Amino acid sequence: MSSHAELVTWVTAVAQQRDREAFVRLFDHFAPRLVSYLQRLGVEATFAEELTQEVMVTLWRKADQFDASKSSVATWLYRIARNRRIDALRRDRLDFVDPLEPGQDVPDESDTERSLDMVQREDFLRTAMETLPPEQLSLVKMAFYEGLSHSEIAERANIPLGTVKSRIRLAFTRLRRQLESAGVVEAG
């Protein structure tokens, strides 16, 4: 298992020297994890591999854009993978839509309002997450951005499984209360 510092060092080597060996190490470390993550999101295996290839090409081309002060290498790559998946879904939807087809309706205002509402909720949730204590935030990020199981988080963070579960539960309770008090979600 590669440490966070090693991963950052490898990305830096790719960014600064186009270090192929560092890239191979990053690829070997992340490719299987990205494929698995994308499959958990419902992407078919072959397409998950294609998207993973795109993510790794992005890493090669844009390694200089990685900022270790803003996220971990894993978070950065999982975010790229998630965005590639969303882009692919949008392309697929557009491929099936014929704008000249009779019956193609313009979305009504309630659809637009729902979309805007969802964006606002996501923004609020991101802001609320930043108020979590660091020990809770790091575990939540590992669970949801990196797709790690509780036992994998316990191993990586070197803390007991019960501690992982209770910190994540406390984080969710705190987030739910903030979202409810702001009226972003209904209490219940």
C-alpha positions as CSV (number, residue, x, y, z in Angstrom):
1,M,0.0,0.0,0.0
2,S,1.4,3.4,-1.0
3,S,1.4,6.2,1.5
4,H,-0.1,9.6,0.8
5,A,3.4,11.2,0.7
6,E,4.5,8.6,-1.9
7,L,1.5,9.3,-4.1
8,V,2.1,13.1,-3.9
9,T,5.8,12.5,-4.8
10,W,4.9,10.4,-7.8
11,V,2.4,13.0,-9.1
12,T,5.0,15.7,-8.6
13,A,7.5,13.6,-10.6
14,V,5.0,13.2,-13.4
15,A,4.3,16.9,-13.4
16,Q,7.9,18.1,-13.3
17,Q,9.9,15.5,-15.1
18,R,7.3,13.5,-17.0
19,D,8.6,10.5,-15.0
20,R,7.2,7.4,-16.6
21,E,8.1,5.1,-13.7
22,A,6.2,7.3,-11.3
23,F,3.2,7.3,-13.7
24,V,3.3,3.5,-13.9
25,R,3.3,3.3,-10.1
26,L,0.3,5.6,-10.0
27,F,-1.4,3.7,-12.7
28,D,-0.8,0.4,-10.9
29,H,-2.1,1.8,-7.7
30,F,-5.2,3.6,-8.9
31,A,-6.4,1.9,-12.1
32,P,-8.0,-1.1,-10.3
33,R,-9.5,1.1,-7.7
34,L,-11.0,3.5,-10.2
35,V,-12.5,0.7,-12.3
36,S,-14.0,-0.7,-9.1
37,Y,-15.3,2.7,-8.0
38,L,-16.9,3.3,-11.4
39,Q,-18.5,-0.1,-11.4
40,R,-20.0,0.6,-8.0
41,L,-21.5,3.7,-9.6
42,G,-23.2,1.5,-12.2
43,V,-20.7,1.7,-15.1
44,E,-20.4,-1.4,-17.2
45,A,-16.9,-3.1,-16.7
46,T,-15.5,-2.4,-20.2
47,F,-16.7,1.2,-20.1
48,A,-15.3,1.6,-16.6
49,E,-11.9,0.5,-17.9
50,E,-12.2,3.1,-20.8
51,L,-13.1,5.9,-18.3
52,T,-10.2,4.8,-16.1
53,Q,-7.8,5.1,-19.1
54,E,-9.2,8.7,-19.7
55,V,-8.6,9.6,-16.0
56,M,-5.0,8.3,-16.1
57,V,-4.4,10.2,-19.4
58,T,-5.7,13.3,-17.6
59,L,-3.3,12.6,-14.7
60,W,-0.4,12.4,-17.2
61,R,-1.4,15.6,-19.0
62,K,-2.5,17.7,-16.0
63,A,-0.4,16.5,-13.1
64,D,0.9,20.0,-12.7
65,Q,-2.7,21.1,-11.7
66,F,-2.8,18.8,-8.7
67,D,-2.6,20.7,-5.4
68,A,-1.8,18.6,-2.4
69,S,-3.1,21.4,-0.1
70,K,-6.6,21.1,-1.5
71,S,-7.1,17.3,-1.8
72,S,-5.4,13.9,-1.7
73,V,-4.3,12.3,-5.0
74,A,-7.1,9.8,-4.6
75,T,-9.7,12.5,-4.0
76,W,-8.5,14.3,-7.1
77,L,-8.5,11.2,-9.3
78,Y,-11.9,10.0,-8.0
79,R,-13.4,13.4,-8.7
80,I,-12.0,13.3,-12.3
81,A,-13.5,9.8,-12.7
82,R,-16.8,10.9,-11.4
83,N,-16.9,13.9,-13.7
84,R,-15.9,11.7,-16.7
85,R,-18.8,9.4,-15.9
86,I,-21.2,12.4,-15.7
87,D,-19.9,13.7,-19.0
88,A,-20.4,10.3,-20.6
89,L,-24.0,10.1,-19.3
90,R,-24.7,13.6,-20.7
91,R,-23.2,12.6,-24.0
92,D,-25.3,9.4,-24.1
93,R,-28.5,11.4,-23.3
94,L,-27.7,13.8,-26.1
95,D,-27.0,11.0,-28.5
96,F,-30.5,9.7,-28.1
97,V,-32.3,13.1,-28.3
98,D,-33.4,14.4,-31.7
99,P,-34.2,18.0,-31.3
100,L,-36.3,18.0,-34.4
101,E,-38.4,15.1,-33.1
102,P,-42.0,16.1,-32.5
103,G,-42.9,15.9,-28.9
104,Q,-39.4,17.0,-27.6
105,D,-40.5,19.2,-24.8
106,V,-38.5,22.1,-23.4
107,P,-38.0,21.5,-19.7
108,D,-40.6,23.3,-17.6
109,E,-39.6,25.7,-14.9
110,S,-40.2,23.2,-12.2
111,D,-37.4,21.0,-13.7
112,T,-35.1,23.9,-13.8
113,E,-35.9,24.8,-10.2
114,R,-35.3,21.3,-9.1
115,S,-31.9,21.3,-10.8
116,L,-31.0,24.6,-9.2
117,D,-32.2,23.3,-5.9
118,M,-30.0,20.2,-6.2
119,V,-26.9,22.4,-7.0
120,Q,-27.6,24.6,-4.0
121,R,-28.0,21.6,-1.7
122,E,-24.7,20.2,-3.0
123,D,-23.0,23.5,-2.3
124,F,-24.5,23.7,1.1
125,L,-23.4,20.1,1.9
126,R,-19.8,20.9,0.8
127,T,-19.8,23.9,3.1
128,A,-21.3,21.9,5.9
129,M,-18.7,19.2,5.5
130,E,-15.9,21.7,6.0
131,T,-17.3,22.3,9.6
132,L,-16.7,18.7,10.6
133,P,-13.9,18.0,12.9
134,P,-10.8,16.9,10.9
135,E,-10.9,13.3,12.2
136,Q,-14.5,12.9,11.0
137,L,-14.1,14.8,7.7
138,S,-11.1,12.6,6.6
139,L,-13.1,9.4,7.3
140,V,-16.2,10.7,5.4
141,K,-14.0,11.6,2.4
142,M,-12.4,8.2,2.4
143,A,-15.8,6.6,2.4
144,F,-17.5,8.7,-0.2
145,Y,-14.8,10.2,-2.4
146,E,-12.6,7.2,-2.4
147,G,-15.3,4.5,-2.0
148,L,-13.5,2.7,0.8
149,S,-15.3,0.3,3.1
150,H,-15.3,1.0,6.9
151,S,-12.7,-1.8,7.3
152,E,-10.4,-0.4,4.6
153,I,-10.7,3.1,6.3
154,A,-9.8,1.5,9.7
155,E,-6.8,-0.1,8.1
156,R,-5.6,3.0,6.3
157,A,-6.2,5.4,9.2
158,N,-4.8,2.8,11.7
159,I,-7.8,3.1,14.0
160,P,-10.3,0.5,15.3
161,L,-13.3,-0.3,13.1
162,G,-15.7,0.7,15.8
163,T,-14.1,4.2,16.0
164,V,-14.4,4.5,12.2
165,K,-18.1,3.6,12.4
166,S,-18.9,5.9,15.3
167,R,-17.0,8.9,13.8
168,I,-18.8,8.5,10.5
169,R,-22.2,8.2,12.3
170,L,-21.4,11.3,14.3
171,A,-20.4,13.2,11.1
172,F,-23.7,12.2,9.5
173,T,-25.7,13.2,12.5
174,R,-24.0,16.6,12.5
175,L,-24.5,17.1,8.8
176,R,-28.1,16.1,9.0
177,R,-28.8,18.6,11.8
178,Q,-27.1,21.4,9.8
179,L,-29.0,20.6,6.7
180,E,-32.3,20.4,8.6
181,S,-31.7,23.7,10.5
182,A,-30.9,25.4,7.2
183,G,-34.1,24.0,5.6
184,V,-32.1,22.2,3.0
185,V,-33.7,18.9,3.9
186,E,-36.9,18.1,5.9
187,A,-36.5,17.1,9.5
188,G,-37.4,13.5,10.2
